[in-house]
Amino acid sequence: MSLPRAPSFRLDGRRALVAGASSGIGRACAAALGQAGAEVWLAARSRDKLDALAEEFAAEGLTAHVLPLDVADVASVEASVSAEGPFDVLVNSAGLARHSPALETTETDFDAVSDLNLKGAFFLTRAVARGLAQAGKPGSLINISSQMAHVGGIDRAVYCATKHAVEGFTKSMAIEWGPKRIRVNTICPTFVRTPLTEATFANPERVRWIEEKIKLGRVGEVEDIMGAVVYLASDASSLVTGTSLLVDGGWTAD
Ligand SMILES: NC(=O)c1ccc[n+]([C@@H]2O[C@H](COP(=O)([O-])OP(=O)(O)OC[C@H]3O[C@@H](n4cnc5c(N)ncnc54)[C@H](OP(=O)(O)O)[C@@H]3O)[C@@H](O)[C@H]2O)c1
């Protein structure tokens, strides 16, 4: 009897949309998918940064297209995804943090964070799923959620609320779309140094908090997310849906 063959982690022939591709975790995810063979659509609001990134892809012989998009604008998300899709893979890394004690949080901040992290994520995921369903194709949809989707965090009531909610719609969509072979999962990183976390890392008290909580003794690098995203996007995870992959250095272990 021959040995079982490990499933492929390659993404050749797959079309992948990465929202929030111009910076931080999304940029690394886009690179990971491109390096695994996918044709990548780079989405964010700033066209300049996307154009620069597409040039970096081309310089490495990778295929990328630029798709300027405001994920918080539901109508334009639906129009763009319908025009350019269907996409076999979605990675949504567009996200916002406006941290404050709950007693001081403004309605403006609540709405801005919710509009992107929750409402935008919901409708983007649905738009990509709709394109797949209409084409009768399977797919893998991944939201970059957070370890803060599983625990609470200092000054993070709104951020945590939106990320817990992403876990909720992920599970419900996975139930609804499983029969169509459309998988829906999240990746939940711990603290990673990006423009989003600059203010947190500039605060020595917060750095002490982070160092105490991460059991593996170091903060995340964007490269730590690259293996996770290729796994979830590829056939290597073909029976994985409705769940989250924590890349948190053990933060949530206790
Ligand atoms: N860094 C961490 O420690 C960490 C940990 C856990 C989870 N996360 C999550 O990971 C995701 C990415 O975070 P990051 O640290 O990589 O942040 P980042 O470096 O600030 O990148 C955010 C990306 O999202 C895009 N974006 C922002 N608003 C957008 C909008 N309305 N429409 C489309 N794109 C938009 C930005 O480009 P434009 O401004 O040009 O649109 C940028 O490409 C977020 O969801 C965040 O909550 C981060």
The ligand as a Tripos MOL2 file, in Angstrom:
@<TRIPOS>MOLECULE
LIG
   48    52     1     0     0
SMALL
NO_CHARGES

@<TRIPOS>ATOM
      1 N1         -1.0780   44.4470   14.2110 N.am      1 LIG1
      2 C1         -1.5680   43.6910   15.1920 C.2       1 LIG1
      3 O1         -0.9950   43.5650   16.2760 O.2       1 LIG1
      4 C2         -2.8790   42.9910   14.9970 C.ar      1 LIG1
      5 C3         -3.2040   41.9840   15.9060 C.ar      1 LIG1
      6 C4         -4.4050   41.3100   15.7560 C.ar      1 LIG1
      7 C5         -5.2420   41.6180   14.7120 C.ar      1 LIG1
      8 N2         -4.9130   42.6110   13.8370 N.ar      1 LIG1
      9 C6         -5.8340   42.8950   12.7550 C.3       1 LIG1
     10 O2         -5.1650   42.7000   11.5350 O.3       1 LIG1
     11 C7         -5.7060   43.5590   10.5460 C.3       1 LIG1
     12 C8         -4.5710   44.3350    9.8700 C.3       1 LIG1
     13 O3         -3.9010   45.0870   10.8430 O.3       1 LIG1
     14 P1         -2.4620   45.7110   10.5910 P.3       1 LIG1
     15 O4         -1.8050   45.7410   11.8970 O.co2     1 LIG1
     16 O5         -1.8160   45.0480    9.4420 O.co2     1 LIG1
     17 O6         -2.8960   47.2170   10.2250 O.3       1 LIG1
     18 P2         -2.2550   48.3180    9.2630 P.3       1 LIG1
     19 O7         -0.8010   48.0820    9.0850 O.co2     1 LIG1
     20 O8         -2.7530   49.6180    9.7960 O.co2     1 LIG1
     21 O9         -2.9680   48.0210    7.8530 O.3       1 LIG1
     22 C9         -4.3310   48.2450    7.6750 C.3       1 LIG1
     23 C10        -4.6560   48.0460    6.2140 C.3       1 LIG1
     24 O10        -6.0720   48.2140    6.0460 O.3       1 LIG1
     25 C11        -6.3130   49.1800    5.0240 C.3       1 LIG1
     26 N3         -7.5560   49.8620    5.3470 N.ar      1 LIG1
     27 C12        -7.8360   50.6400    6.4080 C.ar      1 LIG1
     28 N4         -9.0900   51.1070    6.3150 N.ar      1 LIG1
     29 C13        -9.6110   50.5990    5.1690 C.ar      1 LIG1
     30 C14       -10.8590   50.7220    4.5110 C.ar      1 LIG1
     31 N5        -11.8420   51.4680    5.0070 N.pl3     1 LIG1
     32 N6        -11.0370   50.0630    3.3440 N.ar      1 LIG1
     33 C15       -10.0430   49.3150    2.8120 C.ar      1 LIG1
     34 N7         -8.8540   49.1500    3.3960 N.ar      1 LIG1
     35 C16        -8.6400   49.8000    4.5470 C.ar      1 LIG1
     36 C17        -5.0910   50.1040    5.0520 C.3       1 LIG1
     37 O11        -4.8850   50.7800    3.8130 O.3       1 LIG1
     38 P3         -5.5830   52.1990    3.4700 P.3       1 LIG1
     39 O12        -5.4380   53.0430    4.6930 O.co2     1 LIG1
     40 O13        -4.8670   52.7020    2.2700 O.co2     1 LIG1
     41 O14        -7.0140   51.8930    3.1610 O.co2     1 LIG1
     42 C18        -4.0050   49.0690    5.2910 C.3       1 LIG1
     43 O15        -3.6880   48.4210    4.0670 O.3       1 LIG1
     44 C19        -6.7320   44.4300   11.2560 C.3       1 LIG1
     45 O16        -8.0200   43.8900   11.0830 O.3       1 LIG1
     46 C20        -6.3310   44.3260   12.7170 C.3       1 LIG1
     47 O17        -7.4310   44.5170   13.5680 O.3       1 LIG1
     48 C21        -3.7410   43.2960   13.9510 C.ar      1 LIG1
@<TRIPOS>BOND
     1     1     2 1
     2     2     3 2
     3     2     4 1
     4     4     5 ar
     5     4    48 ar
     6     5     6 ar
     7     6     7 ar
     8     7     8 ar
     9     8     9 1
    10     8    48 ar
    11     9    10 1
    12     9    46 1
    13    10    11 1
    14    11    12 1
    15    11    44 1
    16    12    13 1
    17    13    14 1
    18    14    15 2
    19    14    16 1
    20    14    17 1
    21    17    18 1
    22    18    19 2
    23    18    20 1
    24    18    21 1
    25    21    22 1
    26    22    23 1
    27    23    24 1
    28    23    42 1
    29    24    25 1
    30    25    26 1
    31    25    36 1
    32    26    27 ar
    33    26    35 ar
    34    27    28 ar
    35    28    29 ar
    36    29    30 ar
    37    29    35 ar
    38    30    31 1
    39    30    32 ar
    40    32    33 ar
    41    33    34 ar
    42    34    35 ar
    43    36    37 1
    44    36    42 1
    45    37    38 1
    46    38    39 2
    47    38    40 1
    48    38    41 1
    49    42    43 1
    50    44    45 1
    51    44    46 1
    52    46    47 1
@<TRIPOS>SUBSTRUCTURE
     1 LIG1         1 GROUP 0 **** ****
